[in-house]
Amino acid sequence: MEGVSNQEKSTTDTELQTKLLLHSDDHDHKGGMRTMPFIIVNEAFERVASYGLMPNMIFYLMEVYHMEAVTGTSILSVWSALSNGLSIIGAFLADSYLGRFRVIALGSLSTLLGMVFLWLTSIFPQLRPSSCNELDTSCNPATPTQLALLFSCFGLLSIGSGCIRPCSMAFGADQLNHDRRTLNNQRLVDSYFNWYYASASMSTVVSFTVVVYIQDQYGWQVGFSVPVLFMVCSAVMFLLGSSLYVKVKVGESPFSGFIQVLVVAFKNRKVNLSQDDCYNHSHGMDRVELTENLRFLNKACVIKDSNTDPWNLSTVEKVESLKSLIRIAPIWSSGILLFTTSSQSYPTLQAKTMNRHITSGFEIPAASFVLFMVLTLTIWLAFYDRILVPILTKHTHQPRGLHPKTRMGIGLLISVIAMVVSAIVETIRRHVARSGNDMSAMWLVPQYALLGLAEAFNAIGQMEFYYSELPKSMSSVAIAVFMVSNAFSGLVGSVLVNVVDLVTSEGGSVSWLSSDINEGHVDYYYWLLGLLNLLNFFYFLICCRFHKRFTVST
């Protein structure tokens, strides 16, 4: 009897070892560098396709859908806000429910559908408003059905961006971190990040030059077909690598932990804390000590009974993670206006009315001037990282040259200067245009360059600040926080242009933001943005002062 039992045990052990070996062998054949072309091409082509639509979209809304400049700008701002806001939901779904592969695949399909439907609006006359009659000054507005289709396109594109952007980079890192055949994973991960950012930069350049030029020269039907082709290639390439990918199992999203802390703290709002209380610590995270600031949140992790359900008892680590997020919130809010300023559509409308000829046979598309902002940002980051950082480190003793908050403040000041320059240039441009002369569009380059420099200082400073202030376990949250600021900037931009248009057009006056910018006063709007950015800089200084006190008190 004992021999039979031993034999059955031996057989079971052999089967178990065989399954483990097969699983290990299968795992070892997945991931690694061979998956990188599929992931990087997916992200690069998606960026070319999505970014290729944005610069000229204001003209499509004004010329084809007969919208006013304010309405078109407001819609594009909400579209941008939705795309960035949905990134949080995309990251949450990938971390907690569907996994990164499924979310990216879903996003690729959604983006492709949005682009196809948008392309169809340029092909079939029934899907867009009828063309304006040259003998009649009025144009037929879009019908509710036509607007519903247009907004559905934007919604699908936003869902796609919200699924792909927050997951693509992390999905690539998964392939390298789980590759057992690779001895030096960190070096490969760093190399992957470099290639990822390089492809993203090249995609942006191609979008703002090649795609925009095709739209200008060959019309909307051909111009919108190019992003569709790029997106088809993006989706196909990603799905072709499906059998090679490491697909990490889903876990708990940090956002779920934050909600749990708030819910449990509210449930325990009547609990009185004392020095004798015992607090629940997490066994899977680095142990941290409970702080006294934002003390009402401490009620979420105080042990009252044996019920350890996360919706009844949180952990000290989750509570402190939420506190660190709350601490950076005021400084985070100071970056919203800068993104609102740098994403305005009015410089593109200015360029449209100016002389954009480089030679007699070549004219720079109006929407391509934003490339000067991207190039300034890229060149400055390389110059700062390779040349200035080693010099500044010797004097400031900061490993990154300047403290992140210092860089953020410099960026905010440069945004003020950028708006002053923008206002002066627009005042001159308007005067020249009303006198019947042409002004070179190259006068717009300084304001684009300054906005690129402002974003290089402030945006990168923000990212470094979030990474330094938040626990290591919340590194993914740092990216999410940055995306939320971009989402809010779109909403602020939409509200701002509508309020300015409403106030300045009272009594039958010509709005500052009139579609005919020669009749309006965009220069006054730039002066207003300059003033708001200056006030925002002082607000930032106050937030820094309170943050320092708050940090010292902990």
Secondary structure, 3 states (H helix, E strand, C coil): CHHHHHHHHHHHHHHHHHHHHHHHHHHHCCCCHHHHHHHHHHHHHHHHHHHHHHHHHHHHHHHCCCCCHHHHHHHHHHHHHHHHHHHHHHHHHHHHCCCHHHHHHHHHHHHHHHHHHHHHHHHCHHHCCCCCCCCCCCCCCCCHHHHHHHHHHHHHHHHHHHHHHHHHHHHHHHHHHCCCCCCCHHHHHHHHHHHHHHHHHHHHHHHHHHHHHHHHHHHHHHHHHHHHHHHHHHHHHHHHCHHHCCCCCCCCCHHHHHHHHHHHHHHCCCCCCCCCCCECCCCCCCCCCCCCCCHHHHHHCECCCCCCCCCCCCCHHHHHHHHHHHHHHHHHHCCHHHHHHHCCCHHHHHHHCCECEEECCEECCHHHHHHHHHHHHHHHHHHHHHHHHHHHHHHHCCCCCCCHHHHHHHHHHHHHHHHHHHHHHHHHHHHHHHCCCCCEHHHHHHHHHHHHHHHHHHHHHHHHHHHHHCCHHHHHHHHHHHHHHHHHHHHHHHHHHHHHHHHHCHHHCCCCCCCCCCCCCHHHHHHHHHHHHHHHHHHHHHHHHHHHHHHHHC
